[in-house]
């Protein structure tokens, strides 16, 4: 039993623990442990999002490359089909 501002209090087990913790670093340790856990959770979540973004970027680049190759092959086939040109002339046509 203890008294504060004229009010008598009966200390339960929880209160006794709190009084003991008041003089230790336990609450501080708990606070920073929870902050570290939250930060780790945020990093994991961000990592997952960036992984999805990275995968989407890779798929977009692969799609563009595929499209460019198809277009290039179509162009080369068209040029070769129209007139039988030597390799040197083909390169000059492409780069000119």
C-alpha positions in Angstrom: 0.0 0.0 0.0 1.2 3.5 -0.8 -0.2 7.0 -0.7 -0.1 9.7 -3.2 -1.9 13.1 -2.9 -4.0 11.7 -0.1 -5.1 8.7 -2.1 -4.2 5.2 -0.9 -3.1 2.7 -3.6 -2.8 -1.0 -3.4 0.1 -2.2 -5.6 -0.7 -5.1 -7.8 1.9 -7.4 -9.4 1.8 -5.3 -12.6 2.3 -2.0 -10.6 5.2 -3.6 -8.7 6.8 -4.6 -11.9 6.3 -1.0 -13.3 8.0 0.5 -10.2 10.9 -1.9 -10.6 11.2 -1.1 -14.3 11.1 2.6 -13.6 14.6 2.3 -12.2 16.0 0.2 -15.0 16.5 0.5 -18.7 13.9 -2.2 -19.5 11.3 0.3 -20.9 13.9 2.0 -23.0 15.2 -1.3 -24.3 11.6 -2.3 -25.2 10.9 1.0 -26.9 14.0 0.7 -29.1 13.5 -3.0 -29.8 10.0 -2.2 -31.1 11.3 0.7 -33.2 14.0 -1.6 -34.7 11.3 -4.2 -35.4 9.1 -1.6 -37.2 12.1 -0.4 -39.2 12.9 -4.0 -40.2 9.3 -4.5 -41.2 9.3 -1.3 -43.3 12.6 -2.4 -45.0 11.1 -5.8 -45.8 8.0 -4.3 -47.2 10.0 -1.8 -49.3 12.3 -4.6 -50.5 9.3 -6.5 -51.7 7.9 -3.4 -53.5 11.3 -2.7 -55.1 11.6 -6.3 -56.2 8.2 -6.1 -57.9 9.3 -2.8 -59.5 12.6 -4.3 -60.6 10.8 -7.3 -62.1 8.3 -5.1 -63.9 11.2 -3.0 -65.3 13.0 -6.1 -66.5 9.9 -7.4 -68.2 9.2 -4.1 -69.9 12.8 -3.9 -71.2 12.6 -7.5 -72.4 9.3 -6.7 -74.2 10.8 -3.6 -75.9 13.9 -5.6 -76.9 11.7 -8.4 -78.3 9.6 -5.8 -80.3 12.8 -4.1 -81.6 14.2 -7.4 -82.7 11.0 -8.4 -84.5 10.9 -5.0 -86.2 14.5 -5.2 -87.2 14.1 -8.7 -88.5 11.1 -7.7 -90.5 13.0 -4.7 -91.9 16.0 -6.9 -92.9 13.8 -9.6 -94.4 11.9 -6.9 -96.4 15.1 -5.3 -97.7 16.5 -8.7 -98.6 13.3 -9.8 -100.3 13.0 -6.6 -102.4 16.4 -6.8 -103.9 19.2 -9.2 -103.4 21.9 -7.0 -101.8 25.3 -7.8 -100.6 26.1 -7.6 -96.8 28.0 -4.4 -97.4 25.1 -2.7 -99.2 22.7 -3.9 -96.4 24.9 -2.3 -93.7 25.1 1.0 -95.7 21.3 1.0 -96.1 20.7 0.4 -92.4 23.3 3.0 -91.2 22.7 5.7 -93.8 
